Amino acid sequence: MSLLAHPAEDPADSRTYLLNNSTADRYRTAVTDGVARISGRIAATDRPFTGISVDGLTPAVDAVDLDTPLHDPAAALDELEEVYLRDAVYFHHPRYLAHLNCPVVIPALVGEAVLSAVNSSLDTWDQSAGGTLIERRLIDWTARRIGLGEAADGIFTSGGSQSNLQAMLLARDETCRRELARTTTPDDTRLAGLLPRLRILASAAGHFSIRKSATLLGLGAEAVIAVPTDEHRRMRTTALAAELERCRREGLIPMAVVATAGTTDFGSIDPLPEIAELAARHGAWMHVDAAYGCGLLVSRRRELLTGIERADSVTVDYHKSFFQPVSSSAVLVRDRTTLRHVTYHADYLNPRRMAEQRIPNQVDKSLQTTRRFDALKLWLTLRIMGAEAVGELFDEVIDRAADAWKLLHDDPRFDVVVAPQLSTLVFRYVPADDPDPELSDRVNLHAREALFASGDAIVAGTKVDGRHHLKFTLLNPETTLDDIATVLDLIAEHAGRYLAARPRPALSAR
Ligand SMILES: *Cc1c(COP(=O)(O)O)cnc(C)c1O
């Protein structure tokens, strides 16, 4: 059956595809039918993935003739089944345990439908009106939860990487401003001399986007000093203090200290109060990367973030621990005036006079220009289910990780690296009769790939101290301890099969 609401209309008439007052019914039918498909698909998903390979899927995608339209939404959705939906990776499945992808809450999906249909662009007031005010309320709400104080502000971004980049940009420019103000003749040549001396101190377990930011900001990758971590994979503050001292001795300028509240691999939370103390003592900007840990802001474990209120800037990824669809993220700052470092005026868009008239143009605070109204998803989430309900979901997966740790810890087939602080578990299968770490590397790599190819479950992999490990990232409260036990058995099976099939040295050679 065709999805066309008005069959009398000519499907080749391009104007019938525009959403407006005369096509609103047609829009509703097309989207409702599309939603019916995806809800049916989600209801019927019995594993996170089909296990299809790149080579298996590529021909179907390549075969689509993009210059020959189907003129029929139903036919296009049928085709989409083949090239995407049937073989997509489904994060809502309880045995999807790999990356920091969450199942999404329904109120946010309602928001997604609204925001893309109205299509506000949040760069200026004259393209968004209430959208701008809603985003600003959510920034204020988040800043208040963090405890950043009355002068706080921020902006929604595309993700934690962009939030971190913007935070590092502000830290760089604030540091340069301060350093240049120390001399009577600030000029550009001094600025050029300053940049190579800037240093960012981040934990060795911190996110790679900090290094990428340093490079993008013209500081060079060597500008990031990796501070060693303790046995819980938290930044060692004694090492941080020593590095800060070394910077001072060598004439380097510690422009920022980046604390991670929830490292991507271990969920470890750096000691925020001590780091705040050290950053303040050395005049360094304190950034807290809470891309993962931000869900604690609404959980019963809020105290784990104590010290975050002393940050100069904070990264939050609502699309991780607030169960929001991608993208939804923000960077918050303690002092709103620091956002001026990304303010540029364009006559056609946001002329200076508008700022003087106090017309709120969010582009003045953003690296982006045209920008999605992602804030609406969080708004409807808070208005429909409420912040505490979001926190309960996050608390549940943290509880589950603690139980899963006990399971792993008592299981002789596996070594688990640390007890979880949030909801990840990093572990490794250890062959019972052969402790050779290189063999274990190969076994774990194989087990992960074989599991992925089976589609029964998806787990992540990472390296710890140079050795291949496996990782569970739990963000789905529907994942039970039974699911986790099942996946461990599957991993052990794949590992066992690999070990049984491997060529063994002849007995005489031993
Ligand atoms: C995921 C993550 C990021 C990057 O966020 P994106 O939204 O993927 O760009 C940054 N820092 C940490 C600690 C993360 O876990």
The ligand as a Gaussian input file, in Angstrom:
#p B3LYP/6-31G(d) Opt

LIG

0 1
 C       32.286000       9.840000      24.984000
 C       33.279000      10.698000      25.642000
 C       33.720000      11.884000      25.046000
 C       33.347000      12.252000      23.634000
 O       31.997000      12.529000      23.513000
 P       31.272000      12.417000      22.098000
 O       29.870000      12.786000      22.438000
 O       31.415000      11.002000      21.652000
 O       31.938000      13.376000      21.179000
 C       34.559000      12.700000      25.764000
 N       34.967000      12.352000      26.992000
 C       34.583000      11.211000      27.593000
 C       35.091000      10.893000      28.973000
 C       33.728000      10.338000      26.933000
 O       33.365000       9.191000      27.517000

